[in-house]
């Protein structure tokens, strides 16, 4: 690997690696690699890091099953930081959160078209995360929790009903009605996926494989 020679490892022989979800572009975690773990990552196509506390190589997900399938490895203009895009299985953080970056220090509002686009870009993932949070921490009066409490048959019934509503809306000329009913269907489908422990990324991955063909 000739290009590894272009990387700048620090005095301890380490380089920071930022891990990003290939489907949602969410930053999942940051860890350190040495040359051995980087080569192991390239060889296995799964992330390997160097533990500074244990002084040993470790394979992400080896014990939890939350492995990271490596899609690409890039490095910055200075050659001292890696950006690794992965397909994450399960959660990246040991706390059970999807990303290690779930503690917000501050948030600022931008009033421009690009920020609105970014807010909407991953709305399916955001809705799914909200549904997952309701499942994990039930909230009184929540319709989502009502569906979970009623169980699979109720959720399937709602998916069927909303599918029928989309069909009916499609026969009419009102585009807004179709948008509204489609949103209802997608929401209930996301509830079903959450109930069955299937993540949107799993669906994205399947679609990507089909598109690649």
Secondary structure, 3 states (H helix, E strand, C coil): CHHHHHCCCCCCCCEEEEEEECCCCCEEEEEEECHHHHHHHHHHCECEEEECCCCEEEECCCCCCCCEEEEEEEECCCCCEEEEEEEECCCCCCCCCCCCCCCCCCCCCCCCHHHHHHHHHCHHHHHHHHHHHHHHCCCCCCHHHHHHHHCHHHHHHHHHHHHHHHHHHHHCCCHHHHHHHHHHHHHHHHHHHHHCCCCHHHHHHHHHHHHHC
